[in-house]
Amino acid sequence: MTSLDLALIGNGTVGALVDPLGEVVWACFPRFDGDPAFCSLLRERTRGEDFGFLAVELLDCARQEQEYLVNTPILVTHLYDRAGGGVEITDFAPRFRHHGRMFCPMMLVRHVRRMAGNPRIRVRVRPARDYGRRRADITCGSNHIRYVGSELALRLTTDVPITAVVEENPFFLEHAVTLLLGPDETVQGAVADVGGRFLEETTFYWREWVRSLGIPFEWQEAVIRAAMTLELNVFEDTGAIIAAVTTSIPEAAGTGRTWDYRYCWLRDAYFVVNALNRLGATRTMERYLSYIVNLVAGAEDGRLQPVYGISGRAVPEEQEIDALPGYRGMGPVRIGNQASRQVQHDVYGSAILAATHVFFDRRLLRPGDEILFRRLEPLGECAAQLFDQPDAGLWELRGAARVHTFSSLMCWAGCDRLARIAGHLGLTDRAAYWGTQAARIHQVICERSWNAKRESFVATMDGDTLDASLLRLTEVGFLADDDPRFASTVRAIERELRRGDFVFRYVEADDFGKPENAFLVCTFWYINALAALGRREEARALFENVLACRNRHGLLAEHIDPRTREQWGNFVQTYSMVGLIGSAIRLSVRWDQAF
């Protein structure tokens, strides 16, 4: 049965998911939001329609092993047959510095090596086109095969006999073969040499990148894997950050909660930037900042959408794809996202917070200046005007608009950070102005979002329900850790939103009924809240529990079933990996206290 026991490989242009037998079950070309040439993750393998995958099959396979190369997103799969034969499949997407810039082509590389015995393999390359509607057309050259779609041709260059690939004939693997699947361009050099050089350079790049991270003492492997995973979701060409490489993995079985996450949510991107900044990986912030500045420049009166395409353009209209039945047959499969048409006021604070770090970090060659500050001020004006107006909220409710406390909180945070930035730049009058705006918003939130009867902040102004975003009250600096209102809010959330070891984002019915699974990042927020309240041992135990729910590669999806602990939702989810990093940093013992 299809599952999310998958590994992510990628390079900032493309991302692919690989199953335990080494089959590529998901990959879009020419970039994250493109046509999924490999889409067997969202379709059942049936005779007559058996396409949308890339596989290297070991005949009579009896067992498999799989892991990443240490401190890289390079995947190694070992397959063994019943007679003692074995092969090693190494999968990656090239990424390294070349001629002064990042080289990250639209390419997947597979290197297959004989390990033992006399293994017999079959190479099956069956790309789909038009979102799974049909197989790509094939034309052949002397050492390559072209797979032609409606708008894009992929070229497989290989030292496997072309006939063996086209006809899918099994053959004995004598030593090693290489497959380069990428743009329809001639490969310069012998395939094995090019693949070997790309592997060496990519390994070196990632290991040097990891060496530059400032990681906590505890849970280092988990944090490193999470950080690399976040980096794989950054579109190198523009700096946009996608929420996940997939579309339409349901949040829970048979619910219809299926969304396309291959776009840049400004809220999610802020969380990613903040997490990587805390580890010292500041280049992501610098690249994302240029993306944000261009969005602001093109926004009318500073008004931002909650989500944009990775090029900075509008997200396509949401539509359903009939050709793909969905994960385990649970549709609908959607492309585009209606959330881009929603009003979500927290985006202004998210954009400002993502840029704040650049004004204070002395490691950066180009720190934030007054010019950048002036570009951010229109976002602050929107925040100051809209903080008490109805919106869809961070949970993107489709049926009703309310004044969501989290949206107001982020509007406050945006104005508060502008005040601090202005003070840092010596702009006294602007610091006073934004400080006044922040104080006004703070007062209104305290008056209208605090429910004295429930002794808790609540999800909406003048409301009486709870949602897990209230756990962020101290994280953004709205309340101090020792504020009794925060402690009582956490207690209320424990009573109403905690189910076993996990915290739901909310429990009221929405447009699709009552939520069935827990949104994973909310549990990390709860863990951080416990730590802030001094309940560290309880927090550490819950953190270890969530770590145990990761798949074999240390990866997390968006949701989890609190009863079975099976992962659901789009994968790999940046929110969840951000939550892991934040909790590990907060809970780990310090390096100078570890010995």
VMD Tcl script that draws the C-alpha trace (Angstrom):
set ca {
  {0.00 0.00 0.00}
  {1.19 3.52 -0.82}
  {2.60 5.33 2.20}
  {4.67 8.37 3.12}
  {7.70 6.23 3.95}
  {9.51 8.25 1.31}
  {12.79 10.09 0.90}
  {13.11 13.59 -0.55}
  {15.89 14.46 -2.97}
  {16.25 17.79 -4.75}
  {18.40 20.80 -5.52}
  {16.32 23.99 -5.37}
  {14.93 23.59 -8.88}
  {13.27 20.18 -8.74}
  {12.31 17.84 -5.92}
  {11.55 14.11 -6.08}
  {10.17 11.52 -3.68}
  {11.64 8.02 -3.73}
  {10.02 4.94 -2.19}
  {11.83 2.18 -0.23}
  {12.49 0.13 -3.40}
  {14.09 3.06 -5.16}
  {11.13 4.04 -7.34}
  {10.70 7.74 -8.06}
  {6.99 8.20 -7.29}
  {6.78 11.99 -7.49}
  {8.73 14.65 -9.38}
  {7.60 17.76 -11.24}
  {9.38 19.40 -14.17}
  {10.77 21.88 -15.06}
  {10.41 23.11 -11.47}
  {8.49 22.49 -8.24}
  {5.13 23.67 -9.58}
  {5.42 21.96 -12.98}
  {3.78 18.95 -14.56}
  {4.43 15.80 -12.45}
  {6.22 13.51 -14.88}
  {6.41 11.00 -12.05}
  {3.09 10.84 -10.24}
  {2.51 7.23 -9.19}
  {2.12 8.57 -5.63}
  {-1.30 9.83 -6.72}
  {-2.39 6.93 -8.92}
  {-2.77 3.21 -8.49}
  {-0.44 1.05 -10.57}
  {-2.90 -0.73 -12.90}
  {-2.33 -2.72 -16.06}
  {-2.83 -0.56 -19.13}
  {-2.25 2.68 -17.18}
  {1.00 1.71 -15.50}
  {3.03 4.88 -15.96}
  {4.20 7.96 -14.10}
  {7.26 6.46 -12.41}
  {11.00 5.81 -12.76}
  {12.20 2.47 -11.39}
  {15.32 0.33 -11.31}
  {14.02 -3.11 -10.41}
  {16.10 -5.97 -9.10}
  {14.56 -9.22 -10.28}
  {13.65 -11.62 -7.48}
  {14.26 -8.88 -4.92}
  {14.08 -10.24 -1.39}
  {14.97 -7.27 0.83}
  {15.97 -3.66 0.77}
  {17.82 -1.07 2.85}
  {17.82 2.68 2.37}
  {19.46 5.72 3.92}
  {20.89 9.11 3.12}
  {24.61 9.65 2.79}
  {25.71 11.39 6.00}
  {24.95 15.12 6.00}
  {23.54 15.14 2.47}
  {20.18 14.69 0.72}
  {21.79 12.01 -1.45}
  {19.85 8.77 -1.14}
  {21.36 5.28 -1.26}
  {19.13 2.22 -1.74}
  {20.47 -1.33 -1.42}
  {18.47 -4.14 -3.01}
  {19.27 -7.85 -2.53}
  {17.94 -10.86 -4.43}
  {17.40 -14.40 -3.12}
  {20.61 -15.71 -4.68}
  {22.89 -13.25 -2.89}
  {23.06 -10.64 -5.61}
  {22.91 -7.00 -4.64}
  {22.79 -3.56 -6.23}
  {23.27 -0.06 -4.90}
  {21.19 2.82 -6.29}
  {22.40 6.34 -5.56}
  {19.86 9.11 -6.24}
  {20.38 12.86 -6.12}
  {19.83 16.16 -7.92}
  {23.06 18.07 -8.66}
  {23.69 21.18 -6.58}
  {27.02 22.95 -6.19}
  {28.78 26.21 -6.94}
  {30.09 26.50 -10.49}
  {31.56 29.56 -12.19}
  {30.57 31.76 -9.26}
  {26.92 30.77 -9.13}
  {24.77 27.91 -7.91}
  {24.49 25.07 -10.42}
  {21.17 23.31 -9.82}
  {19.83 22.04 -13.14}
  {16.49 20.41 -13.82}
  {18.06 16.99 -13.42}
  {17.88 13.74 -11.48}
  {20.89 11.43 -11.40}
  {20.73 7.68 -10.73}
  {23.90 5.64 -10.35}
  {23.38 1.86 -10.14}
  {26.30 -0.32 -9.00}
  {26.68 -4.05 -8.59}
  {27.50 -4.85 -4.98}
  {27.58 -8.64 -4.95}
  {26.64 -11.76 -6.86}
  {25.08 -11.76 -10.29}
  {22.14 -9.31 -10.06}
  {19.70 -8.92 -12.92}
  {17.91 -5.59 -13.21}
  {15.30 -3.87 -15.32}
  {15.19 -0.11 -15.92}
  {11.67 1.27 -16.36}
  {11.28 4.94 -17.24}
  {7.64 5.88 -17.84}
  {7.02 9.63 -17.45}
  {3.49 10.96 -17.59}
  {2.33 14.18 -19.19}
  {-0.58 16.58 -18.69}
  {-1.01 15.69 -15.02}
  {-1.20 11.95 -15.52}
  {-3.53 11.96 -18.51}
  {-1.17 10.03 -20.80}
  {2.34 8.68 -21.19}
  {5.01 10.92 -22.63}
  {5.93 10.25 -26.27}
  {9.33 8.67 -26.92}
  {12.06 9.31 -29.48}
  {15.52 7.75 -29.35}
  {19.09 8.81 -30.12}
  {22.39 6.95 -30.02}
  {22.74 7.15 -26.22}
  {19.65 9.03 -25.14}
  {15.86 8.87 -25.05}
  {13.59 11.89 -25.32}
  {10.32 11.88 -23.40}
  {8.11 14.53 -24.96}
  {5.24 16.21 -23.13}
  {2.92 18.97 -24.22}
  {5.26 21.78 -23.14}
  {8.51 20.10 -22.16}
  {10.86 17.38 -23.33}
  {13.03 15.43 -20.88}
  {16.17 13.68 -22.04}
  {17.52 10.51 -20.46}
  {21.20 10.14 -21.23}
  {22.61 6.80 -20.13}
  {25.17 4.09 -20.69}
  {22.44 1.45 -20.32}
  {21.67 -0.02 -23.77}
  {18.88 2.12 -25.21}
  {16.90 -0.92 -26.32}
  {16.98 -2.31 -22.79}
  {15.40 0.90 -21.49}
  {12.81 1.36 -24.23}
  {11.71 -2.28 -24.24}
  {12.31 -2.71 -20.51}
  {14.39 -5.83 -21.06}
  {16.12 -7.31 -17.98}
  {19.91 -7.50 -18.08}
  {22.75 -8.61 -15.83}
  {24.49 -5.71 -14.14}
  {28.20 -6.34 -14.62}
  {29.59 -3.25 -12.92}
  {27.76 0.09 -12.89}
  {25.45 2.23 -15.01}
  {24.40 5.88 -14.83}
  {21.16 7.60 -15.78}
  {20.96 11.38 -16.20}
  {17.38 12.61 -16.62}
  {17.20 16.29 -17.33}
  {16.78 19.00 -19.96}
  {16.73 18.14 -23.65}
  {20.39 19.04 -24.08}
  {23.51 17.13 -25.04}
  {25.56 15.93 -22.07}
  {29.14 17.12 -22.37}
  {31.33 14.11 -21.61}
  {30.92 10.44 -20.82}
  {27.78 9.73 -18.82}
  {29.61 7.90 -16.03}
  {32.20 10.67 -15.72}
  {29.59 13.42 -15.61}
  {27.48 11.55 -13.06}
  {30.51 10.81 -10.92}
  {31.67 14.42 -10.94}
  {28.19 15.68 -10.11}
  {28.01 13.23 -7.19}
  {31.38 14.32 -5.82}
  {30.62 18.03 -6.14}
  {27.12 17.70 -4.68}
  {28.38 15.66 -1.71}
  {31.04 18.27 -0.99}
  {28.56 21.15 -1.28}
  {26.06 19.73 1.21}
  {28.66 18.65 3.74}
  {30.21 22.10 3.70}
  {26.75 23.63 4.06}
  {26.06 21.47 7.11}
  {29.42 22.42 8.63}
  {28.36 26.07 8.53}
  {25.25 25.45 10.68}
  {25.08 26.42 14.32}
  {23.18 23.44 15.70}
  {22.08 22.54 19.24}
  {24.01 19.94 21.20}
  {21.16 17.43 21.36}
  {19.21 15.90 18.47}
  {21.83 16.97 15.97}
  {20.99 14.46 13.24}
  {17.29 15.36 13.41}
  {18.04 19.08 13.16}
  {20.51 18.66 10.30}
  {18.03 16.58 8.31}
  {15.27 19.12 8.97}
  {17.50 22.03 7.92}
  {18.52 20.34 4.66}
  {14.89 19.52 3.97}
  {13.91 23.16 4.38}
  {16.68 24.19 2.03}
  {15.39 21.73 -0.58}
  {12.09 23.65 -0.58}
  {13.71 26.96 -1.54}
  {13.39 27.80 -5.24}
  {16.91 28.89 -6.07}
  {16.00 31.07 -9.03}
  {13.79 33.54 -7.12}
  {14.20 32.79 -3.40}
  {10.56 31.69 -3.01}
  {9.92 28.93 -0.46}
  {7.30 26.29 -1.15}
  {5.24 24.69 1.61}
  {5.80 21.15 0.27}
  {6.76 19.46 -2.99}
  {3.42 17.62 -3.28}
  {-0.20 18.32 -3.97}
  {-3.31 16.61 -2.65}
  {-2.02 14.20 -0.03}
  {-5.17 14.22 2.16}
  {-5.05 15.60 5.68}
  {-7.07 12.56 6.77}
  {-8.52 9.53 5.03}
  {-11.53 10.16 2.82}
  {-12.12 13.76 3.90}
  {-11.62 15.70 0.68}
  {-9.07 17.90 2.47}
  {-6.59 17.87 -0.41}
  {-4.61 20.96 -1.38}
  {-1.77 21.99 -3.66}
  {1.20 23.14 -1.55}
  {3.74 23.78 -4.32}
  {3.60 27.55 -3.83}
  {5.00 30.20 -1.52}
  {2.87 31.07 1.51}
  {4.32 34.23 3.05}
  {3.47 32.92 6.53}
  {5.14 29.54 6.01}
  {8.15 31.14 4.38}
  {8.67 33.40 7.40}
  {8.76 30.35 9.67}
  {11.33 28.70 7.38}
  {13.51 31.80 7.22}
  {13.35 32.21 10.99}
  {14.33 28.58 11.62}
  {17.28 28.68 9.22}
  {18.42 32.03 10.60}
  {18.55 30.49 14.06}
  {20.90 27.86 12.66}
  {23.05 30.47 10.93}
  {21.92 29.70 7.36}
  {21.25 33.33 6.44}
  {21.53 33.06 2.65}
  {17.95 31.75 2.46}
  {16.72 34.92 4.15}
  {18.67 37.13 1.76}
  {17.27 35.32 -1.28}
  {13.73 35.37 0.11}
  {14.00 39.06 0.97}
  {14.55 39.93 -2.69}
  {11.44 37.89 -3.52}
  {9.39 39.78 -0.91}
  {10.65 43.21 -2.00}
  {9.58 42.52 -5.56}
  {6.14 41.39 -4.36}
  {5.73 44.58 -2.35}
  {6.83 46.73 -5.30}
  {4.14 45.16 -7.44}
  {1.40 45.25 -4.80}
  {-1.27 47.91 -5.02}
  {-1.17 50.06 -1.85}
  {0.98 47.40 -0.20}
  {-1.84 44.83 -0.19}
  {-0.45 41.31 -0.28}
  {-1.99 37.97 -1.12}
  {-1.32 35.15 1.36}
  {0.33 32.93 -1.25}
  {2.14 33.47 -4.55}
  {3.63 31.35 -7.26}
  {7.34 30.66 -7.01}
  {8.08 33.17 -9.77}
  {6.17 35.87 -7.88}
  {3.11 35.68 -10.11}
  {-0.40 34.81 -9.00}
  {-1.17 31.18 -8.15}
  {-3.28 29.45 -10.83}
  {-7.00 29.08 -10.27}
  {-7.77 25.98 -8.25}
  {-9.02 23.05 -10.34}
  {-9.48 19.31 -9.97}
  {-7.55 16.78 -12.07}
  {-9.69 13.83 -13.12}
  {-6.79 11.80 -14.54}
  {-5.20 11.28 -11.12}
  {-7.36 9.36 -8.62}
  {-5.31 10.54 -5.66}
  {-3.26 9.14 -2.80}
  {-4.67 5.64 -2.12}
  {-7.47 6.63 -4.47}
  {-8.56 9.46 -2.14}
  {-9.23 12.49 -4.28}
  {-9.79 15.00 -5.45}
  {-6.36 15.90 -6.81}
  {-6.11 19.68 -7.01}
  {-3.73 22.08 -8.73}
  {-3.71 25.77 -7.94}
  {-4.98 27.00 -4.60}
  {-8.01 29.07 -3.72}
  {-6.16 30.44 -0.68}
  {-4.43 32.91 -2.98}
  {-7.79 34.69 -3.39}
  {-8.41 34.86 0.35}
  {-7.85 37.77 2.71}
  {-5.35 36.84 5.42}
  {-4.09 39.81 7.36}
  {-1.24 38.05 9.13}
  {0.78 38.16 5.89}
  {1.90 41.74 6.60}
  {3.51 40.84 9.87}
  {4.98 37.67 8.35}
  {6.67 39.65 5.58}
  {8.09 42.24 7.98}
  {9.32 39.63 10.45}
  {11.06 37.72 7.67}
  {13.02 40.88 6.84}
  {13.76 42.05 10.39}
  {16.83 39.89 10.89}
  {18.66 41.56 8.00}
  {18.78 44.87 9.89}
  {20.56 43.45 12.93}
  {22.86 40.66 11.69}
  {26.44 41.90 11.32}
  {27.48 38.83 9.33}
  {25.62 40.07 6.27}
  {27.54 42.01 3.64}
  {24.46 44.05 2.78}
  {22.56 44.80 6.00}
  {19.15 46.39 5.92}
  {19.10 50.17 5.44}
  {16.63 53.03 5.34}
  {15.71 52.26 1.73}
  {14.58 48.76 2.67}
  {12.80 50.08 5.76}
  {10.79 52.50 3.62}
  {9.79 49.63 1.36}
  {8.45 47.74 4.35}
  {6.45 50.62 5.80}
  {3.46 50.18 3.42}
  {3.08 46.68 4.86}
  {2.97 48.18 8.33}
  {0.29 50.64 7.23}
  {-1.82 47.74 5.99}
  {-1.29 45.93 9.29}
  {-2.30 48.99 11.29}
  {-5.45 49.47 9.22}
  {-6.57 45.84 8.97}
  {-5.66 44.23 12.29}
  {-9.28 44.33 13.55}
  {-10.97 43.42 10.28}
  {-12.35 39.96 9.38}
  {-10.24 37.55 7.38}
  {-9.90 33.82 6.64}
  {-7.16 33.39 9.27}
  {-4.05 31.27 9.18}
  {-6.14 28.10 8.92}
  {-7.63 29.46 5.68}
  {-11.27 28.84 6.50}
  {-13.33 28.93 3.34}
  {-16.79 29.34 4.78}
  {-16.63 32.43 7.01}
  {-14.52 35.49 7.79}
  {-13.79 36.55 11.37}
  {-11.37 38.79 13.22}
  {-8.75 36.17 14.02}
  {-6.54 36.83 17.01}
  {-3.47 35.36 15.30}
  {-3.88 37.73 12.34}
  {-4.15 40.66 14.76}
  {-1.14 39.36 16.68}
  {0.99 39.28 13.53}
  {-0.16 42.77 12.58}
  {1.02 43.90 16.00}
  {4.33 42.11 15.49}
  {4.86 43.84 12.15}
  {4.35 47.31 13.66}
  {6.47 46.42 16.70}
  {9.38 45.29 14.50}
  {9.15 48.41 12.36}
  {9.48 50.47 15.54}
  {12.57 48.52 16.55}
  {14.11 48.76 13.10}
  {13.48 52.50 12.95}
  {15.11 52.91 16.35}
  {18.10 50.89 15.20}
  {18.45 53.10 12.12}
  {18.15 56.29 14.18}
  {14.80 57.26 12.66}
  {13.36 58.62 15.88}
  {10.09 59.94 14.51}
  {9.29 56.70 12.66}
  {10.18 54.65 15.73}
  {7.71 56.68 17.77}
  {5.03 56.36 15.10}
  {5.29 52.59 14.80}
  {5.59 52.20 18.54}
  {2.29 54.03 18.92}
  {0.64 51.81 16.32}
  {1.91 48.66 18.03}
  {0.71 49.84 21.45}
  {-2.75 50.60 20.05}
  {-3.07 47.16 18.48}
  {-1.75 45.49 21.64}
  {-4.40 47.17 23.75}
  {-7.25 46.17 21.43}
  {-6.12 42.53 21.34}
  {-5.91 42.41 25.14}
  {-9.37 43.90 25.43}
  {-11.21 41.96 22.73}
  {-9.34 38.64 22.44}
  {-9.07 37.94 26.17}
  {-12.09 36.02 27.43}
  {-12.35 36.57 31.18}
  {-14.96 33.85 31.61}
  {-12.68 31.25 30.00}
  {-9.54 32.80 31.52}
  {-7.89 32.53 28.15}
  {-7.12 34.36 24.97}
  {-9.46 33.07 22.29}
  {-9.24 32.42 18.56}
  {-11.29 35.43 17.46}
  {-12.00 38.84 18.86}
  {-15.11 38.80 21.05}
  {-15.30 35.01 20.56}
  {-15.13 32.02 22.88}
  {-13.36 29.26 20.91}
  {-9.73 28.26 20.97}
  {-7.11 27.51 18.37}
  {-3.50 26.43 18.69}
  {-2.04 29.63 17.20}
  {-2.56 31.21 20.65}
  {0.47 29.20 21.75}
  {2.55 31.73 19.75}
  {1.73 34.64 22.08}
  {5.15 34.57 23.76}
  {7.14 33.38 20.73}
  {6.51 36.68 18.93}
  {6.96 38.74 22.09}
  {3.36 39.81 22.64}
  {3.39 38.41 26.19}
  {6.22 37.56 28.54}
  {6.77 33.90 29.40}
  {5.71 34.54 32.99}
  {2.52 36.41 32.13}
  {-0.28 34.59 33.98}
  {-2.60 35.10 30.99}
  {-0.28 32.95 28.89}
  {-0.19 30.15 31.46}
  {-3.97 30.08 31.70}
  {-4.30 30.11 27.90}
  {-1.99 27.09 27.67}
  {-4.08 25.29 30.28}
  {-7.25 25.98 28.28}
  {-5.65 24.62 25.12}
  {-4.54 21.51 27.00}
  {-8.09 20.86 28.08}
  {-9.73 21.38 24.71}
  {-7.23 20.80 21.90}
  {-4.90 18.11 23.20}
  {-5.67 14.56 22.12}
  {-3.23 12.12 23.67}
  {0.28 13.31 22.81}
  {-0.80 15.72 20.07}
  {-2.48 19.10 19.80}
  {-5.15 19.90 17.21}
  {-5.21 23.30 15.55}
  {-8.94 23.56 16.43}
  {-11.74 21.08 17.08}
  {-14.83 22.90 15.80}
  {-16.35 21.79 12.50}
  {-15.21 23.74 9.45}
  {-16.17 23.59 5.77}
  {-15.26 19.88 5.66}
  {-16.50 18.76 9.07}
  {-14.54 18.23 12.27}
  {-10.77 17.74 11.94}
  {-9.72 14.11 12.40}
  {-5.94 14.42 12.57}
  {-3.53 16.69 14.42}
  {-1.61 19.44 12.61}
  {1.94 18.54 13.61}
  {3.43 21.99 14.06}
  {0.82 22.75 16.74}
  {2.32 20.05 18.93}
  {5.73 21.67 18.55}
  {4.20 25.02 19.53}
  {2.73 23.35 22.60}
  {6.11 21.83 23.46}
  {7.69 25.29 23.28}
  {4.94 26.72 25.45}
  {5.58 24.07 28.10}
  {9.27 24.93 28.06}
  {8.46 28.64 28.41}
  {6.36 27.80 31.48}
  {9.20 25.83 33.05}
  {7.72 22.39 32.34}
  {10.86 21.26 30.52}
  {10.84 17.56 31.36}
  {7.28 17.23 30.14}
  {8.21 19.17 27.02}
  {11.25 16.96 26.36}
  {9.19 13.79 26.69}
  {6.62 15.06 24.20}
  {9.38 16.15 21.82}
  {10.96 12.69 21.88}
  {7.53 11.26 21.21}
  {7.09 13.37 18.06}
  {10.61 12.52 16.88}
  {9.64 8.85 17.08}
  {6.80 9.54 14.61}
  {9.15 10.59 11.78}
  {9.58 8.20 8.91}
  {12.77 6.19 8.46}
  {14.50 9.21 6.91}
  {13.61 11.64 9.69}
  {10.88 13.41 7.68}
  {7.42 14.63 8.66}
  {4.21 15.34 6.77}
  {1.65 17.97 7.73}
  {-0.75 15.91 9.89}
  {-0.68 12.82 12.07}
  {-3.38 10.42 13.21}
  {-3.19 10.61 17.03}
  {-4.43 7.03 17.34}
  {-2.34 5.15 14.74}
  {0.47 7.74 14.45}
  {0.33 7.45 10.67}
  {1.39 10.57 8.80}
  {-1.03 12.37 6.50}
  {-1.05 15.57 4.46}
  {1.40 17.06 2.02}
  {4.95 15.84 2.32}
  {7.58 16.88 3.32}
  {5.85 19.72 5.18}
  {8.09 22.71 5.93}
  {5.91 23.76 8.90}
  {6.58 20.43 10.63}
  {10.34 20.50 10.01}
  {10.48 24.11 11.24}
  {8.69 23.04 14.41}
  {11.25 20.29 14.98}
  {14.15 22.75 14.69}
  {12.56 25.31 16.99}
  {11.79 22.83 19.74}
  {15.23 21.21 19.54}
  {16.93 24.59 19.93}
  {14.71 25.52 22.86}
  {15.03 22.20 24.72}
  {18.62 21.16 24.10}
  {21.22 21.55 26.80}
  {23.84 24.14 25.95}
  {27.14 23.03 24.47}
  {29.07 24.47 27.42}
  {26.86 22.51 29.85}
  {27.02 19.19 28.02}
  {30.32 17.90 29.33}
}
mol new
graphics top color blue
foreach p $ca { graphics top sphere $p radius 0.5 }
foreach p [lrange $ca 0 end-1] q [lrange $ca 1 end] { graphics top cylinder $p $q radius 0.2 }
display resetview
